[in-house]
Amino acid sequence: PAANPATIATLFARAAKQADAVILSDYAKGALRDVQGLITIARQLDLPVVVDPKGTDFARYRGATLITPNLTEFEAVAGHATSDDDLVRRAEGLRDRLDLHALLITRSEHGMTLVARNAAPLHLPAQALEVFDVTGAGDTVAALIGAGLAAGLGLEDAVHLSNVAAGIV
């Protein structure tokens, strides 16, 4: 049976009161049908919200602290980036339209790019010597950033930590 958004929201609100951060990994299976409601609950509790998005409707994640699309997902929404500067420009536009604090684009063997409000873009090289399989890397990135923010790290430090972890994965 399909997940009941009202039940999920009730359980989420109860658990969020004891959390230091929220990580939402969207698999498009129905559990995050009302992801905007979950983001609203978390923001009311002043919790950072990290989202590993799915699909091309990133407006669903409006107001999150950070979304972490991979390059293919990002370009499906923002258009093909012809250079790092173009990637940053498109990311800044999307970040502002969606009222996000930051956008982190994971770029497989090309590392990752963080575009945060009031900060210079940060391009991190991939930590893996060779990229064999990126399965699970997005979840790892979101999990480590969320854990880092919950532990009191700043966003850039949490992203650096997640980059090391993604290289291991």
Secondary structure, DSSP 8 states (H G I E B T S, - for coil): ----HHHHHHHHHHHHTT-S-EEEE--SSSTTTTHHHHHHHHHHTT--EEEE--SS-GGGGTT-SEE--BHHHHHHHH---SSHHHHHHHHHHHHHHTT-SEEEEE-GGG-EEEEETTS--EEE--SSSS-S--TTHHHHHHHHHHHHHHTT--HHHHHHHHHHHHHH-
